[in-house]
Amino acid sequence: MLRAPSAMIRYKTHSWLDIVLSVKGTVVPRVAVRTLLCVAVAAVGMVLKDRGIADLHIPIVVHSITGVALGLLLVFRTNASYDRYWEGRKLVEGVVDRCRDLARQTRSFVVEPGARRKAGSYIVTLFAAVRRHLRHEHEFSEVADLLSEDEMSRLAETEAPPLEVSRWLTDLYVVECDDGRLSEHRLRSIENNIGALVDLWGGAERILETPVPFAYAHHIKLFLTFFCLTVPLALMESLGWFATVGAGVVAFGMFGIDEIGVEIEDPFGYDDNDLPLDEIGEKLRREIIQTVEG
């Protein structure tokens, strides 16, 4: 299934009102139902209390104590997710930098124009293969104009497209070296860049294939749900009907922090806050083609 290109949300950091009033890219839609559920618990509790049916009030001391522990867990969760996000951005930038350097070396070291163009096509394809592989996709229409039908077929059939493309690159430079058009010293320099590209791809794959441990994710969500669903009962005595507002604020804040961690822990997809890999790929393609053919 074709997906719309990913595009990170750009915003003016000093525009307070625009940021506050935004919905796209926020976790508001994802936590709204849970927040309203907590408000409903507070409303039901107050109705039962006012009508003398039942007093569901519980001491607030339990939430005062456990709230500190829950806050620490949420901070750790968010920090862990942002570390994954930032590490993913650094790895993607590393891939971009190595591709640019490889294009520079190709333009300076490879004398045969046809080989330069083919190498440029493979460099562009390598980034596309990394991007698609990190999204568990096996469709490469964006490079169909750069590759032969046989190459497109091989790319679609291989288990690890980035590894296949990196081999094509190595084979191309080796042929140039064997034919005497590229020195072994320069070949080694080029191979260092290709090896580094494979390492960077592996680093990004490590983030993708190593989610936050299930036991941790399960416990914090269970703890958080129990806390937010019972906090309205702890607020009824002191806030009365305003407990509905207090419960909503607490639930929105707590659930929102957890959901932000979920949103950014896998930075390679199509979510509004994920890395703009399609935009980066399009820009890199223009740079590579211009460099090797310039």
C-alpha positions as CSV (number, residue, x, y, z in Angstrom):
1,M,0.0,0.0,0.0
2,L,1.3,3.4,-1.0
3,R,1.9,5.8,1.9
4,A,2.0,9.6,1.8
5,P,5.6,10.9,2.1
6,S,6.6,11.6,5.6
7,A,7.0,15.3,6.5
8,M,8.1,16.5,10.0
9,I,5.9,19.3,11.3
10,R,7.7,22.6,11.1
11,Y,6.6,25.3,13.5
12,K,7.6,28.7,14.9
13,T,9.2,28.1,18.3
14,H,8.3,31.6,19.5
15,S,4.6,31.4,18.4
16,W,3.1,30.4,21.7
17,L,-0.6,30.6,20.6
18,D,-0.1,28.7,17.4
19,I,1.6,25.9,19.2
20,V,-1.0,25.7,22.0
21,L,-3.9,25.7,19.6
22,S,-2.4,23.0,17.3
23,V,-3.9,19.5,17.2
24,K,-2.0,17.9,14.2
25,G,1.1,16.3,15.5
26,T,0.0,16.3,19.1
27,V,-1.1,13.4,21.3
28,V,-4.5,15.1,22.1
29,P,-6.6,12.8,19.8
30,R,-4.9,9.7,21.3
31,V,-5.5,10.5,24.9
32,A,-8.9,12.2,24.6
33,V,-10.9,9.1,25.3
34,R,-8.9,8.1,28.3
35,T,-9.1,11.6,29.7
36,L,-12.8,11.7,29.3
37,L,-13.1,8.3,31.0
38,C,-11.4,9.7,34.1
39,V,-13.7,12.7,34.0
40,A,-16.6,10.4,33.8
41,V,-15.4,8.4,36.8
42,A,-15.3,11.7,38.8
43,A,-18.8,12.6,37.7
44,V,-20.3,9.2,38.5
45,G,-18.6,9.3,41.9
46,M,-20.1,12.8,42.7
47,V,-23.5,11.7,41.5
48,L,-23.5,8.7,43.8
49,K,-22.2,10.8,46.7
50,D,-24.8,13.6,46.2
51,R,-27.7,11.1,46.1
52,G,-26.5,9.3,49.1
53,I,-26.1,6.0,47.2
54,A,-22.4,5.5,47.9
55,D,-19.3,7.4,49.0
56,L,-16.4,6.3,46.8
57,H,-13.9,8.7,48.3
58,I,-10.5,7.3,49.0
59,P,-7.6,9.0,51.0
60,I,-5.4,11.1,48.7
61,V,-2.2,10.0,50.6
62,V,-1.9,6.9,48.5
63,H,-1.8,9.0,45.3
64,S,0.6,11.5,46.9
65,I,3.1,8.7,47.5
66,T,2.7,6.7,44.3
67,G,2.5,9.9,42.2
68,V,6.2,10.5,42.8
69,A,7.2,7.0,41.7
70,L,4.9,7.3,38.6
71,G,6.4,10.6,37.7
72,L,9.9,9.2,37.8
73,L,8.8,6.3,35.6
74,L,7.3,8.7,33.1
75,V,10.4,10.8,33.0
76,F,12.6,7.8,32.4
77,R,10.2,6.6,29.7
78,T,10.2,9.9,27.9
79,N,14.0,10.3,28.2
80,A,14.6,6.8,26.8
81,S,12.3,7.5,23.9
82,Y,13.9,10.8,23.1
83,D,17.4,9.1,23.2
84,R,16.2,6.7,20.6
85,Y,14.8,9.5,18.5
86,W,17.9,11.6,18.7
87,E,20.2,8.6,18.1
88,G,18.1,7.8,15.0
89,R,18.5,11.3,13.7
90,K,22.3,11.1,14.1
91,L,22.5,7.8,12.3
92,V,20.4,9.1,9.4
93,E,22.6,12.2,9.2
94,G,25.6,9.8,9.2
95,V,24.2,8.0,6.3
96,V,23.6,11.2,4.4
97,D,27.1,12.5,5.1
98,R,28.7,9.2,4.0
99,C,26.6,9.2,0.8
100,R,27.7,12.8,0.1
101,D,31.4,11.9,0.6
102,L,31.0,8.9,-1.5
103,A,29.6,11.0,-4.3
104,R,32.5,13.4,-3.9
105,Q,35.0,10.6,-4.2
106,T,33.2,9.1,-7.2
107,R,33.4,12.4,-9.0
108,S,37.1,12.9,-8.3
109,F,38.4,9.3,-8.5
110,V,36.3,7.6,-11.2
111,V,37.3,8.9,-14.6
112,E,34.8,6.9,-16.8
113,P,31.5,9.0,-17.0
114,G,29.3,6.0,-17.4
115,A,30.7,4.4,-14.2
116,R,30.3,7.7,-12.4
117,R,26.6,7.9,-13.3
118,K,26.0,4.3,-12.4
119,A,27.7,4.8,-9.0
120,G,25.6,7.9,-8.4
121,S,22.5,5.9,-9.1
122,Y,23.6,3.2,-6.6
123,I,24.3,5.8,-3.9
124,V,20.9,7.3,-4.3
125,T,19.4,3.8,-4.3
126,L,21.3,2.8,-1.1
127,F,19.7,5.6,0.9
128,A,16.3,4.6,-0.5
129,A,16.9,1.0,0.4
130,V,17.9,1.9,4.0
131,R,14.8,4.1,4.3
132,R,12.5,1.4,2.9
133,H,14.1,-1.3,5.0
134,L,13.6,0.6,8.2
135,R,9.9,0.9,7.4
136,H,9.6,-2.8,6.5
137,E,8.7,-1.9,2.9
138,H,9.8,-3.7,-0.3
139,E,8.8,-1.2,-2.9
140,F,11.3,1.1,-4.6
141,S,9.4,3.1,-7.2
142,E,11.4,6.2,-6.4
143,V,14.5,4.8,-8.0
144,A,12.9,2.9,-10.9
145,D,14.3,5.5,-13.3
146,L,17.8,4.9,-12.1
147,L,18.0,1.1,-12.2
148,S,17.5,-1.6,-14.8
149,E,14.6,-4.0,-14.7
150,D,16.9,-6.7,-13.6
151,E,18.3,-4.6,-10.7
152,M,14.8,-3.6,-9.6
153,S,13.8,-7.3,-9.6
154,R,16.9,-8.3,-7.6
155,L,16.2,-5.4,-5.1
156,A,12.7,-6.5,-4.6
157,E,13.6,-10.1,-4.0
158,T,16.6,-9.7,-1.6
159,E,16.1,-10.0,2.1
160,A,18.4,-7.0,2.8
161,P,18.2,-4.4,0.1
162,P,20.8,-2.1,1.6
163,L,23.4,-4.9,1.7
164,E,22.6,-5.8,-1.9
165,V,23.1,-2.2,-3.1
166,S,26.3,-1.8,-1.1
167,R,27.6,-4.9,-2.9
168,W,26.7,-3.4,-6.3
169,L,28.7,-0.3,-5.3
170,T,31.7,-2.3,-4.2
171,D,31.6,-4.4,-7.4
172,L,31.5,-1.3,-9.6
173,Y,34.6,0.2,-7.9
174,V,36.5,-3.1,-8.0
175,V,35.9,-3.3,-11.7
176,E,37.2,0.2,-12.2
177,C,40.3,-0.8,-10.1
178,D,40.9,-4.0,-12.0
179,D,40.7,-2.1,-15.3
180,G,43.3,0.3,-14.1
181,R,41.1,3.3,-13.8
182,L,41.1,3.5,-10.0
183,S,44.1,3.0,-7.7
184,E,43.9,0.5,-4.9
185,H,44.6,3.3,-2.4
186,R,41.6,5.2,-3.6
187,L,39.5,2.0,-3.7
188,R,40.3,1.4,0.0
189,S,39.2,5.0,0.8
190,I,35.9,4.4,-1.0
191,E,35.4,1.1,0.7
192,N,35.8,2.7,4.1
193,N,32.8,4.9,3.3
194,I,30.7,1.9,2.1
195,G,31.6,0.0,5.2
196,A,30.7,2.9,7.4
197,L,27.3,3.1,5.6
198,V,26.6,-0.5,6.4
199,D,27.5,0.2,10.1
200,L,25.2,3.2,10.2
201,W,22.3,1.1,8.7
202,G,22.9,-1.5,11.4
203,G,22.8,1.1,14.1
204,A,19.4,2.4,12.9
205,E,18.2,-1.2,12.6
206,R,19.2,-1.8,16.2
207,I,16.8,1.0,17.3
208,L,14.0,-0.4,15.2
209,E,14.4,-4.0,16.3
210,T,14.9,-3.2,20.0
211,P,11.7,-1.7,21.5
212,V,11.3,-0.7,25.1
213,P,11.1,-4.0,27.0
214,F,7.5,-5.3,27.2
215,A,7.6,-5.8,31.0
216,Y,8.5,-2.1,31.4
217,A,5.9,-0.9,28.9
218,H,3.2,-3.1,30.4
219,H,3.9,-2.1,34.0
220,I,4.0,1.6,33.5
221,K,0.7,1.6,31.4
222,L,-1.0,-0.6,34.1
223,F,0.3,1.6,36.9
224,L,-0.7,4.8,35.0
225,T,-4.2,3.5,34.2
226,F,-4.8,2.5,37.8
227,F,-3.5,5.9,39.1
228,C,-5.6,8.0,36.7
229,L,-8.8,6.1,37.1
230,T,-8.7,6.3,40.9
231,V,-7.4,9.8,41.3
232,P,-10.9,11.3,40.8
233,L,-12.0,9.4,43.9
234,A,-9.2,10.9,45.8
235,L,-10.1,14.4,44.7
236,M,-13.9,14.3,45.5
237,E,-13.6,15.2,49.1
238,S,-11.5,18.3,48.7
239,L,-12.7,19.5,45.3
240,G,-16.3,18.4,45.1
241,W,-17.6,18.7,41.5
242,F,-14.4,20.4,40.5
243,A,-12.9,16.9,40.9
244,T,-14.0,16.4,37.3
245,V,-11.7,19.2,36.1
246,G,-8.8,18.0,38.3
247,A,-9.2,14.4,37.1
248,G,-9.1,15.6,33.5
249,V,-6.0,17.7,34.0
250,V,-4.1,14.9,35.8
251,A,-5.2,12.3,33.2
252,F,-4.4,14.5,30.2
253,G,-0.9,15.3,31.6
254,M,0.0,11.7,32.7
255,F,-1.4,9.9,29.7
256,G,0.0,12.6,27.3
257,I,3.6,12.2,28.7
258,D,3.4,8.4,28.2
259,E,2.0,8.8,24.7
260,I,4.7,11.2,23.6
261,G,7.2,8.5,24.5
262,V,5.3,6.0,22.3
263,E,5.1,8.6,19.5
264,I,8.9,9.2,19.2
265,E,10.4,5.9,20.2
266,D,10.4,4.7,16.5
267,P,11.6,7.7,14.5
268,F,11.6,6.1,11.0
269,G,7.9,5.7,10.2
270,Y,5.2,8.0,8.9
271,D,4.0,9.7,12.1
272,D,3.8,13.5,12.2
273,N,6.8,13.6,14.6
274,D,8.9,11.0,12.8
275,L,12.1,11.9,10.9
276,P,11.4,13.4,7.4
277,L,13.2,10.6,5.6
278,D,11.4,11.2,2.3
279,E,12.3,14.9,2.3
280,I,15.9,14.0,3.2
281,G,16.0,11.4,0.4
282,E,14.7,13.8,-2.2
283,K,17.3,16.4,-1.3
284,L,20.1,13.9,-1.2
285,R,19.1,12.5,-4.6
286,R,19.5,16.0,-6.2
287,E,22.8,16.6,-4.5
288,I,24.3,13.2,-5.5
289,I,23.2,13.4,-9.2
290,Q,24.5,16.9,-9.4
291,T,27.8,16.0,-7.8
292,V,28.6,12.9,-9.9
293,E,27.5,14.5,-13.2
294,G,28.8,18.0,-12.5
